[in-house]
Amino acid sequence: INAQTEKHYIESKVAYHNPKELINYRRDGWGIRTLFIALLDYIKDNNLETKTLGEINDEFRASLIHDLPTKEHDLTPETINS
């Protein structure tokens, strides 16, 4: 539908299961669809690295494990609460 506003998006939800009616809510011009396409073009044109949410999650979890104390004597109130 290329919603330009939240109001337009919410109004269109009544037709989500009826493609013939939903087409009436589709709009030309600037909206979320065109914003997303512009973002993808920017990433491509500037050769930016992308990651999936799964990859970000894996890296985050690995960083948590990396920061854990590795020896029993490292388990102090200071390391546990930091």
MOSUL-V856767 format. One line per field, one symbol per residue. ss: DSSP state (A for helix, B for strand, O for the rest). phi: phi as a letter, one per 20 degrees, with the letter a starting at -180 (. if undefined). burial: b if it has 24 or more other ideal C-beta (glycine too) atoms within 12 Angstrom, else e. A space follows every 50 residues. Layout:
BEGIN
ss=???
phi=???
burial=???
END
This chain:
BEGIN
ss=OOOOOAAAAAAAAAAOOOAAAAAAAOOOOOOAAAAAAAAAAAAAAOOOOO OOAAAAAAAAAAAAAAOOOOOAAAOOAAAAAO
phi=.lgecfgfffffffdgecgfefgfefcenfaffffffffffffffdlefc ceffffffffffffffeffdcgffedgfffee
burial=bebeeeeeeeebeeeeeeeeeeeebeeeeeeeeeeeeeeeeeeeeeeeee eeeeeeeeeeeeeeeeeeeeeeeeeeeeeeee
END
